[in-house]
Amino acid sequence: MIKYSQQDISAEDIQAVVDALKGDVLTQGPLLLKFESKVAERVAARYAISTNSATSALHLSCIALGLKKGDIVWTSPISFVASANCALYCRASVDFVDIDPDTALMSVELLEIKLKHAEKIGKLPKILIPVHLAGSICNMKRISQLSKKYGFAVIEDASHAIGATYFDQPVGNCKYSDITIFSFHPVKVMTTLEGGIAVTNNKLLADKISKLRGHGITRKIDEFELERPGPWYYEQQDLGFNYRFNEIQAALGISQLSRLDDFLVKRHLLMKNYEIAFNDSPNIKFLLQPEGTYSAYHLAIVSILKASKDQHRNLFNYMRNNDIFVQLHYWPIHLHPFYRKMGFQEGDYPNSERYGVTSFSMPLYTSLELESQKKVIEILKKGIVEMNLI
Ligand SMILES: *Cc1c(COP(=O)(O)O)cnc(C)c1O
């Protein structure tokens, strides 16, 4: 079976983990600090705080930005549920901005219309979470302008986009946002097993996220609110969590990060092969890359433009029956039962809903052999002929 994604673990990665296991400290040690500084350097951000998942990083980012009950967060319906759930953890409410059908990224035109309306009715968002789906980059310049005009904060959900660039600058430099988060789950571009990181240029936000990651405790004497009763003392100042990262994850992360450029080269090569193979199939479209962006190509998302719901499902099943484990990224968040119970319903975000019944992710990972990719392409070609979808 050929999966849609697969981690790439080298002998060096394994050695790095084994070495870390022999170290004095297994969690919260020197490798964690090294990993954080390497990620910060790579994405050109001042501060990086590693967490046990990107979901945790999103949660802490929301708290650090002051999100609370009564506030509103907007994100894209086409994302992993974590992009929206993080708001609900803070007892804020969630709303969505529909996607642009060509890129499947949050539409800035629809965002602007929604903001104008929200201003009139007094329901502007406190935080916007644009999602860099598949490693493609949202229109951050426009989003940043709108954030200034309407006064909301921006968290980039770059779970798919480590290594991507936007107008020749690394995603994560937070030029157009307050915080950017990345995920290192095994299906993503690089992995630390579970793991995530929040990066920012704002020291106050970085300190808050860092403290909340470890129960809201500080051990820094100059930060104590009360007089230190003895050398054992540490101080809990907020209600935080155990969202810590460990030395094993950091060791793997440092090793994987050194391979990131090779990963991206391979991903671009595979993506190009797909695009060339379906160049003359007007009904088969891979996501359009926005101007000025270099994608991390976490996913090879294909849309079958004219497909009916049934044709899409049949083609999806056809691929799986032929041992190609395609997957949909993502079924629109608002259509999950949990979100429907909050009042969302079919018809709310038509572009996202159409995307959900026309798209799926083709296999794309660094160890995918070119021969196997040829087979995948052949099967999709056969499938669209059989289903009359050319
Ligand atoms: C994977 C993912 C997350 C969550 O990442 P974890 O590290 O698994 O918590 C959040 N947002 C998006 C868009 C993702 O794909």
The ligand as an ORCA input file, in Angstrom:
! r2SCAN-3c Opt
* xyz 0 1
  C      -1.578     18.686     12.268
  C      -2.235     19.986     12.381
  C      -2.453     20.638     13.602
  C      -2.178     19.986     14.909
  O      -0.909     19.475     14.995
  P      -0.526     18.484     16.180
  O       0.966     18.668     16.282
  O      -0.915     17.121     15.739
  O      -1.227     18.917     17.395
  C      -2.999     21.896     13.586
  N      -3.341     22.506     12.438
  C      -3.183     21.912     11.259
  C      -3.552     22.649     10.016
  C      -2.639     20.626     11.186
  O      -2.518     20.021     10.003
*
